[in-house]
């Protein structure tokens, strides 16, 4: 689990056609999605204490450096936001924590996003860096979903993960923004378990947004 940024597999009762996940309650985000998103950190330590001072960093220097990498490789950096991650370590048998950032990237295609993520992974000694490209729900490349939903704290995420052995073993963990917005990316195939887990977080799917697309862990 060390040096790996992982994002919780989760969603609600979504209309997925042949995937058969039920009736959608969340709103599909058809507009305002960047060409690509990169989820990354410069942390290489395993952090198990939620009071660890490393979890209070704003990663400002990391933000500037990654923006420089994006620009230097022919794309345009957009907004970025801080994330507080909670992940389950099978080796440690306990929750671990991660401070990271999500970077919006524009004017980039699939290969360009992959290359940029690879540069970041190598420069910051990460096992992998997660990317997400927004696509139409019916695109043949769509294999995942990104859920954003307000009203979830890192503490709530931690407690729900610890209390649910199936979710922590299969889903791994998740992240929230500083203002309490859950950001989750999941393979479509894992929606049934994710649906039950997000219900335990108290997610209001009438206020959630759904983006379909393609995820990749780049090493």
Backbone as a ProteinNet text record, in pm:
[ID]
protein_1_A
[PRIMARY]
XXXXXXXXXXXXXXXXXXXXXXXXXXXXXXXXXXXXXXXXXXXXXXXXXXXXXXXXXXXXXXXXXXXXXXXXXXXXXXXXXXXXXXXXXXXXXXXXXXXXXXXXXXXXXXXXXXXXXXXXXXXXXXXXXXXXXXXXXXXXXXXXXXXXXXXXXXXXXXXXXXXXXXXXXXXXXXXXXXXXXXXXXXXXXXXXXXXXXXXXXXXXXXXXXXXXXXXXXXX
[TERTIARY]
81.8	0	86.3	214.8	300.7	319.6	324.8	351.4	243.6	121.1	16.1	-106	-149.5	-270.4	-386.8	-481.3	-597.1	-723	-821.3	-946	-1060.6	-1149.9	-1261.4	-1349	-1382.5	-1478.1	-1616.8	-1696.6	-1827.1	-1919.7	-2050.7	-2154.9	-2287.8	-2394.6	-2527.5	-2605.3	-2736.7	-2821.9	-2826.7	-2744.6	-2725.6	-2783.4	-2830.1	-2874.5	-2753	-2721.4	-2600.4	-2630.2	-2753.6	-2786.6	-2760.5	-2670	-2641.1	-2578.8	-2517.4	-2456.8	-2562.7	-2683.7	-2795.5	-2780.6	-2750.7	-2735.5	-2857.2	-2967.8	-3087.9	-3115.9	-3201.7	-3245.4	-3154.6	-3115	-3023.8	-3094.7	-3026.9	-3075.4	-2983.1	-2854.9	-2759.4	-2766.7	-2723.8	-2726	-2598.8	-2614.1	-2497.1	-2436.2	-2306.4	-2235.9	-2193.2	-2273.2	-2243.6	-2154.9	-2148.1	-2071.4	-1972.3	-1872.9	-1777.6	-1672.6	-1663.6	-1563.2	-1437.9	-1319.8	-1197.3	-1160.1	-1065.4	-1018.7	-964	-898.3	-842.2	-825.4	-813.4	-786.8	-672.4	-588.4	-477.4	-487.9	-483.9	-485	-346.7	-278.7	-139	-98.9	10.9	70.4	221.4	292.5	437.3	477.7	378.8	406	451.9	552.5	599.5	595.8	539.6	533.8	395.8	390.8	264	224.8	110.6	65.2	-58.1	-50.3	-162.2	-225.6	-161.6	-212.9	-286.6	-418.1	-491.2	-445.1	-370.5	-318.3	-177.8	-125.6	8.8	15.8	115.3	124.1	140.4	187.2	201.3	66.1	-39.7	-174	-232.5	-158.6	-206.3	-137.3	-42	25.7	-71.8	-50.1	-134.2	-74.2	42.7	107.5	119	150.8	160	275.4	390.9	505.8	477.6	420.9	383	284.5	191.5	95	166.1	258.8	332.2	415.9	480.2	567.6	487.6	375.7	294.7	237.2	194.7	147.2	256.7	381	492.4	512.4	497.1	510	400.9	279.1	167.2	195	235.5	261.4	378.7	483.4	603.4	578.7	471.7	441.5	323.6	301.4	209.3	63.1	28.4	-110.6	-125.3	-246.6	-271.7	-327.2	-261.6	-313.4	-434.5	-535.2	-653.1	-651.2	-768.3	-777.9	-723.4	-683.5	-647.9	-707.6	-732.3	-789.7	-724.7	-716.3	-660.9	-759.8	-706.1	-788.6	-731.4	-820.1	-782.9	-828.8	-732.9	-765.6	-761.2	-848.5	-847.8	-846.7	-746.3	-730.4	-706.6	-745.8	-726.7	-601.8	-514.8	-393.7	-416.5	-412.5	-426.5	-308.3	-191.1	-72.3	-77.5	-117.4	-121.1	-249.7	-353.1	-485.2	-542	-522.2	-575.6	-582.4	-651	-665.8	-538.3	-506	-395.4	-450.1	-369.3	-414.7	-319.8	-372.9	-293.7	-344.5	-252.5	-285.2	-245.3	-334	-305	-374.4	-357.1	-424	-481.9	-593.1	-650	-624.7	-571.4	-537	-624.9	-691.6	-761.7	-660	-675	-584	-667.9	-637.9	-707	-608.8	-665	-584.3	-491.4	-549.8	-472.3	-559.1	-495.9	-563.5	-522.9	-565.9	-538	-388.2	-314.1	-171.2	-95.8	-134.9	-69.1	-92.3	-214.6	-244.8	-166.5	-157.9	-79.9	67.1	121.9	262.9	287.2	202.4	219.2	212.2	115.2	103.2	227.1	285.2	406.5	524.4	533.5	640.3	625.3	502.1	476	509.5	467	494.7	644.5	720.5	865	931.7	893.4	958.9	934.9	814.3	780.3	779.7	839.8	860.2	729.5	627.5	497.4	480.3	417.9	388.9	297.4	199.7	111.4	43.4	-0.2	-75.7	-205.5	-316.1	-446.5	-487.3	-537.7	-594.2	-739	-816.8	-956.2	-988.5	-1046.4	-1092.1	-1243.3	-1310.8	-1455.6	-1492.2	-1587.3	-1635	-1787.1	-1847.8	-1991.2	-2016.7	-2131.1	-2164.3	-2164.2	-2195.8	-2204.3	-2074.4	-1969.8	-1843.1	-1785.1	-1727.5	-1664.7	-1544.2	-1489.5	-1375.7	-1417.4	-1544.1	-1590.3	-1585.6	-1509.6	-1497.9	-1510.9	-1542	-1544.2	-1639.1	-1655.5	-1743.6	-1679.1	-1696.2	-1650.8	-1774	-1779.2	-1890.2	-1839.7	-1912	-1884.2	-2012.3	-2002.3	-2119.9	-2083.7	-2162.6	-2133.4	-2175.6	-2123.4	-2171.1	-2101.2	-1975.8	-1900.7	-1768.5	-1738.4	-1612.2	-1513.5	-1385.9	-1284	-1305.5	-1352.7	-1380.1	-1491.1	-1596.7	-1705.9	-1657.4	-1578.1	-1524.2	-1438.6	-1353.6	-1268.3	-1351.9	-1451.4	-1530.3	-1608.9	-1664.8	-1741.2	-1651.1	-1529.5	-1435.5	-1393.3	-1361.3	-1318.9	-1430.2	-1553.8	-1667.6	-1718.9	-1666.1	-1717.8	-1605	-1584.4	-1473.1	-1478.8	-1597.1	-1607.6	-1565.7	-1614	-1580.8	-1432.9	-1376.9	-1235.7	-1144.4	-1182.7	-1098.3	-1112.9	-1234.3	-1259.9	-1246.9	-1290.6	-1292.7	-1168.5	-1109.7	-981.3	-985.7	-1062.8	-1062.5	-1121.7	-1102.1	-1159.7	-1101.9	-1153	-1101.6	-1214.7	-1188.1	-1282.4	-1206.1	-1272.2	-1212.9	-1218.9	-1153.3	-1150.4	-1287.9	-1377.1	-1511.8	-1611.6	-1561.4	-1647.4	-1718.3	-1654.9	-1713.4	-1641.5	-1717.3	-1662.9	-1628.5	-1511	-1467.9	-1428.1	-1505.6	-1488.5	-1479	-1385.8	-1374	-1379.7	-1461.5	-1483.4	-1496.3	-1445.2	-1480	-1629.9	-1692.8	-1836	-1873.6	-1785.3	-1817.2	-1835	-1783.9	-1789.6	-1899.2	-1995.6	-2100.2	-2188.8	-2226.9	-2317.8	-2264.4	-2140.4	-2081.5	-2064.6	-2020.4	-2000	-2130.5	-2237.9	-2368.3	-2405.4	-2383.9	-2415.5	-2325	-2197.5	-2104.1	-2134.7	-2163	-2192	-2320.5	-2413.4	-2534.9	-2500.1	-2398.9	-2357.6	-2290.9	-2246.3	-2186.7	-2291.9	-2416	-2522.4	-2523.7	-2472.6	-2468.3	-2609.1	-2641.1	-2769.1	-2750.4	-2800.8	-2778.3	-2854.1	-2951.4	-3018.2	-2925.3	-2818.9	-2724.3	-2589.9	-2577.8	-2451	-2441.5	-2318.6	-2291.7	-2215	-2246.6	-2183.8	-2113.7	-1990.8	-1917.5	-1871.8	-1896.7	-1852	-1720	-1638.9	-1512.4	-1420.2	-1292.1	-1187.6	-1085.5	-1059.6	-957.4	-834.4	-719.3	-595.3	-499.9	-438.9	-330.4	-199.7	-125.7	-4.7	117.4	208.5	330	452.6
-119.4	0	126	112.8	229.5	293.9	428.7	509	491.8	463	446.9	528.6	613	690.9	612.2	577.3	501.5	580	561.4	635	537.4	567.6	478.6	446.1	318.6	272.7	294	379	406.7	466.2	451.6	514.8	484.7	531.1	505.2	421.6	430.7	356.1	432.3	391.8	466.8	390.5	463.5	399.7	369.7	241.6	202.9	114.6	114.3	34.2	-112.4	-168.6	-311	-346.2	-246.7	-275.3	-301	-248.5	-281.9	-242.7	-116	-74.9	-3.1	4.1	63.2	201.1	275.4	407.2	515.1	608.5	713.9	810.8	849.7	953.7	1074.1	1051.2	1160.8	1221.9	1346.8	1417.2	1388.5	1350.7	1326.2	1459.9	1475.2	1599.7	1599.4	1661.2	1660.7	1777.2	1880.3	1999.5	2032	2110.6	2157	2055.6	1946.1	1844.8	1871.7	1877.1	1903.4	1785.6	1809.5	1702	1584.5	1614.9	1509.6	1557.3	1462.8	1491.1	1400.9	1456.6	1381.2	1387.6	1272.2	1262.1	1217.1	1301.4	1271.3	1329.6	1278.7	1327.5	1317.6	1388.3	1372	1292.2	1241	1165.5	1023.8	975.9	838.2	761.8	822.9	760.1	701.2	602.1	548.4	625.3	691.9	774.6	709.4	675.2	610.6	698.2	808.5	898.8	1015.3	1030.3	1141	1278.4	1285.1	1412.3	1441.8	1358.4	1378.6	1514.3	1597	1731.1	1729.1	1620	1611.1	1614	1585.4	1588.2	1728.9	1825.5	1964.1	2047.2	1988.7	2063.1	2098.1	2212.3	2252.9	2212.4	2152.6	2105.1	2217.2	2337.9	2451.9	2436.3	2397.1	2378.4	2265.7	2157.5	2045.7	2092.8	2175.6	2231.3	2305.9	2394.3	2472.1	2381.6	2283	2195	2109.7	2057.3	1974.4	2058.8	2180.8	2270.5	2292.7	2306.2	2322.9	2200.2	2081.9	1957.9	1949.9	1983.9	1980.1	2073.6	2196.5	2296.4	2255.6	2201.7	2163.8	2049	1975.2	1860.2	1885.5	2014.1	2048.8	2061.3	2050.9	2064.6	2193.2	2221.6	2342.9	2303.7	2349.2	2320.2	2406.4	2345	2417.8	2429.6	2422.9	2432.7	2306.4	2320.3	2202.7	2218.7	2105.6	2113.4	2010.9	2047.8	1959	1849	1730.5	1617.2	1553.4	1509.7	1428.4	1285.7	1194.8	1056.8	966.9	867.6	762.9	629.7	545.5	419.2	306	186.7	71	-5.5	-31.2	-108	-252.1	-344.9	-485.4	-536.3	-478.9	-522	-477.7	-351.1	-295.9	-328.7	-368.3	-394.9	-271.2	-156.5	-31.4	72.2	180.5	287.9	370.6	414.8	507.5	635.7	741.3	872.6	930	1017.5	1076.6	1216.1	1310.6	1443.6	1445.6	1487.4	1484.6	1600.8	1608.8	1710.4	1648	1704.9	1672.1	1788.7	1760.4	1863.3	1848.6	1956.7	1959.9	1986.7	1915.5	1932.8	1951.4	2055.8	2080.6	2072.4	2069	2057	1935.7	1823	1699.9	1582.1	1484.4	1361.4	1246.8	1127.4	1009.5	985.5	987.8	958.4	1067.5	1193	1302.1	1297.1	1263.2	1252.9	1139.7	1028.1	914.8	953.6	1024.3	1063.6	1157.3	1255.8	1350.6	1279.2	1189.2	1114.7	1030.3	973.5	895.2	978.8	1101.2	1192.6	1225.2	1251.8	1283.6	1164.1	1044.5	925.3	905	923.8	903.8	1012.1	1137.7	1246.8	1240.9	1195.9	1195	1055	959.8	823.6	758.9	775.8	718	582.7	490.4	361.2	380	471.8	501.7	636	695.2	820.5	793.5	837.7	810.2	920.6	881.1	977.7	940.2	1041.2	1019.2	1111	1051.8	1130.1	1120.9	1233.8	1234.5	1191.1	1099.9	1050.4	1034.9	1019.8	990.9	855.4	841.7	716.4	598.6	626.3	520.2	497.9	573.1	557.3	417.6	354.9	223.6	227.8	346.8	359.8	379.8	405.6	431	303.7	308.2	191	225.5	351.3	393.8	510.3	549.2	659.6	741.3	871.1	961.4	1021.9	1010	1063	1176.8	1288.4	1398.1	1427.7	1428.8	1447.2	1524.7	1624.1	1703.3	1631.9	1681.6	1637	1517.1	1492.7	1379.5	1430.9	1392.9	1431.6	1315.8	1348.3	1244.1	1150.9	1204.8	1122.8	1022.3	1067	976.1	868.4	908.3	811.5	707.6	754	663.1	562.3	610.7	522.6	420.3	464.6	373	265.6	304.1	208.2	103.9	149.2	58.2	-38.8	8	-73.8	-169.3	-162.1	-243	-326	-448.7	-530.5	-553.7	-577	-602.3	-480.5	-362.7	-240	-207	-222.9	-185.1	-279.4	-407.4	-502	-485.9	-458.4	-453	-312.4	-212.4	-76.3	3.4	-24.7	35.6	165	264.4	393.2	501.7	625.1	737.1	870.3	978.7	1112	1212.3	1318.8	1429.7	1560.8	1661.7	1794.9	1862.1	1975.8	2045	2095.6	2117.2	2162.7	2046.7	1924	1810	1751.8	1757.5	1700.2	1570	1463.8	1333.4	1327.5	1274.7	1255.9	1110.3	1037.3	893.6	850	763.3	707	555.9	493	350	282.3	159.4	77.5	47.2	44.4	19.5	-116.1	-213.8	-349	-358.9	-263.8	-271.2	-185	-143.3	-55.7	-116.7	-243.5	-294.6	-278.9	-319.3	-303.7	-157	-77.6	64.3	134	93	151.9	133.2	13.7	-11.7	69.3	80.7	153.3	302.3	362.3	505.1	537.1	443.8	465.6	479.6	405.5	414.9	548	619.6	751.7	861.6	827.6	926.8	1015.7	965.8	1045.8	1069.3	1194.1	1231.6	1233	1130.7	1119.1	1221.8	1289.9	1398.9	1518.9	1523.9	1634.5	1593.1	1467.5	1417.8	1441.8	1446.4	1456.1	1333	1287.9	1168.2	1203.6	1159.6	1172.9	1034.5	1001.7	874.5	897	794.2	811.9	692.4	721.3	619.6	651.5	556	573.4	491.5	538.4	463.1	494.2	389.3	407.4	398.9	507.7	518.3	511.6	423.2	409.2	449
0	0	0	39.9	49.2	-86	-86.2	-205.4	-311.3	-270.3	-370.4	-332.2	-423.8	-401.6	-458.3	-372.3	-416.7	-387.7	-468.4	-453.6	-437.5	-349	-316.4	-435	-449.7	-548.2	-490.7	-554.2	-497.5	-598.8	-577	-656.2	-593.5	-656.6	-603.4	-700.4	-693	-785.3	-914.9	-1012.2	-1135.3	-1253	-1352.5	-1475.3	-1560.7	-1574.6	-1645.2	-1765.1	-1809.2	-1926	-1899.8	-1981.2	-1969	-1835.9	-1768.7	-1639.5	-1534.2	-1553.8	-1468.6	-1324.5	-1294.4	-1155.5	-1102.1	-1175.3	-1119.1	-1172	-1103.7	-1146.6	-1090.7	-1172.8	-1128.5	-1037.1	-929.2	-840.7	-846.4	-875.3	-885.8	-1024.5	-1034.4	-1162.7	-1240.6	-1366.9	-1450.7	-1490.9	-1464.2	-1494.1	-1639.7	-1724.9	-1868.1	-1908.3	-1824.8	-1859.7	-1748	-1782.1	-1682.3	-1643.1	-1715.1	-1684.1	-1766.6	-1703.1	-1779.6	-1868.4	-1957.8	-2045.8	-1965.7	-1855.8	-1771.7	-1629.2	-1538.5	-1398	-1352	-1265.2	-1208.7	-1056.9	-992.2	-846.5	-802.2	-723.5	-692	-557.6	-504.8	-381.1	-392.3	-306	-297.9	-174.7	-102.5	18.7	-14.1	57.6	41.5	173.5	277	409.1	434.9	521.8	569.1	694.6	691	803.1	864.9	992.5	1060.3	1167.9	1201	1304.9	1238.9	1262.9	1200	1245.4	1355.8	1405.6	1354.6	1266.3	1212.6	1142.3	1174.2	1113.8	961.8	905.8	760.1	689.3	762.6	704.4	701.7	755.6	753.4	644.9	575.4	469.4	357.6	295.6	183.3	48.9	52.6	-70.4	-174.5	-129.3	-221.8	-319.6	-269.6	-359.2	-458.5	-409.3	-495.7	-602.9	-565.1	-659.7	-772.2	-736.1	-837.1	-926.9	-866.1	-944.5	-1043.5	-999.7	-1089.3	-1201.8	-1171	-1275.6	-1380.2	-1332.2	-1424.1	-1512.2	-1454.6	-1531.4	-1637.9	-1599.7	-1695.2	-1812.2	-1781	-1884.8	-1972.8	-1910.9	-1986.4	-2082.7	-2059.1	-2143.9	-2236.8	-2268.3	-2374.7	-2338.6	-2209.9	-2167.6	-2086.6	-2045.6	-1967.7	-1831.1	-1722.1	-1588.3	-1556.3	-1496.5	-1450.8	-1299.8	-1239.9	-1094.6	-1029.5	-903.2	-824.6	-685.7	-619.5	-484.5	-393.9	-266	-165.1	-130.7	-103.1	-63.5	62.4	150.1	265.2	237.5	226.2	194.9	316.4	316.9	419.1	346	373	302.6	401.2	362	449.1	409.1	507.4	483.5	526.8	430.9	464.7	545.4	521.1	594.1	739.3	759.9	895.5	969.8	893.8	951.7	1020.8	957.2	1011.1	900	929	830.7	822.6	702	681.2	619.9	623.5	580.4	476.1	392	284	253.2	241.4	190.9	44.7	-42.9	-186.2	-255.4	-385.8	-466.6	-592.8	-635.9	-766.6	-858.9	-978	-1075.4	-1199.1	-1237.7	-1365.4	-1476	-1587.2	-1700.8	-1826.6	-1903.5	-2029.1	-2145.1	-2266.2	-2388.1	-2382.6	-2344.1	-2332.7	-2376.1	-2442	-2480.2	-2390.5	-2427	-2344.5	-2328.5	-2439.3	-2432.3	-2356.8	-2379.2	-2309.8	-2160.1	-2118.7	-1975.9	-1912.6	-1983.7	-1934.5	-1915.6	-2013.2	-2005	-1886.3	-1869.2	-1758.9	-1624.6	-1609.8	-1484.3	-1458.8	-1564.5	-1549.4	-1502.7	-1554.7	-1510.6	-1363	-1320.2	-1179.5	-1090.5	-1131.8	-1052.7	-1033.5	-1141.1	-1133.3	-1048.6	-1068.9	-997.2	-847	-806.7	-663.9	-604.9	-676.7	-627.9	-583	-665.5	-635.3	-704.3	-635.4	-697.2	-817.2	-803.9	-916.2	-894.2	-1004.3	-1003.9	-1079.1	-1022.4	-1082.1	-1178.7	-1295	-1389.5	-1419	-1457	-1495.9	-1612.1	-1718.2	-1833.1	-1842.4	-1848.4	-1865	-2006.2	-2015.5	-2144.2	-2137.6	-2253.2	-2256.1	-2191.1	-2127.5	-2060.1	-2156.4	-2283.3	-2382.8	-2460.3	-2426.8	-2497.7	-2474	-2577.2	-2557.5	-2464.6	-2440.7	-2350	-2204.8	-2180.2	-2043.9	-1961.6	-1853.1	-1766.5	-1618.9	-1588.1	-1448.9	-1429.9	-1305.9	-1271.2	-1160.5	-1167.8	-1061.8	-995.1	-862.5	-784.8	-698.7	-699.6	-608.7	-531.2	-399.1	-315.3	-189.4	-151	-31.7	96.8	208.9	339	398.2	361.6	416.8	473.8	596.1	658.7	652.5	668.1	671.1	789.1	900.3	1018.1	990.6	924.2	890.2	793.6	697.4	602.4	673.8	764.6	842.1	920.3	994.1	1080	997.7	884.8	799.9	740.6	704.2	645.8	749	869.2	975.1	1012.6	1010	1052.7	945.6	824.6	714.8	653.1	701.3	650	499.4	445.9	302.8	222.3	263.8	191	201.8	320.4	335.5	258.9	248.2	174.8	24.2	-22.5	-165.6	-223.8	-147.5	-200.8	-164.5	-50.1	-17.3	59.5	12.9	80.2	-5.2	33.7	-38.8	4.7	-52.2	-23.8	-12	63.9	75.1	61.5	9.7	0.6	136.9	150	277.8	320.4	224	258.6	266.6	277.1	303	183.6	67	-53.5	-87.6	-92.6	-124.4	-272.4	-304.3	-442.8	-458.7	-538.9	-549.1	-694.5	-726.2	-860.6	-850	-936.6	-925.1	-1059.1	-1070.6	-1186.1	-1183.2	-1297.5	-1302.7	-1243.9	-1258.2	-1213.2	-1062.3	-987.9	-841.8	-780.4	-860.5	-810	-700.8	-706	-603.1	-460.6	-436.9	-304	-269.2	-366.6	-343.1	-306.5	-369.4	-340.4	-193.3	-139.7	0.4	93.5	55.5	142	146.4	32.5	31.3	106	108.2	187.5	334.7	379.5	519.3	551.8	448.3	466.8	472.4	444.4	445.2	323.5	210.9	88.8	35.7	6.5	-53.8	-204.3	-272.6	-416.3	-497.7	-436.3	-506.5	-522.3	-441.5	-446.8	-505.8	-540.9	-594.7	-744.7	-794.2	-937.4	-983	-1101.4	-1156.7	-1286.7	-1299.3	-1424.1	-1467.9	-1593	-1648.5	-1721.9	-1727.1	-1797.3	-1788.4	-1804.1	-1806.8	-1699	-1611.3	-1507.4	-1541.3	-1493.8	-1513.8	-1400.2	-1344	-1250.3	-1328.7	-1330	-1410.4	-1319.3	-1350.6	-1269.8	-1350.5
[MASK]
+++++++++++++++++++++++++++++++++++++++++++++++++++++++++++++++++++++++++++++++++++++++++++++++++++++++++++++++++++++++++++++++++++++++++++++++++++++++++++++++++++++++++++++++++++++++++++++++++++++++++++++++++++++++++++

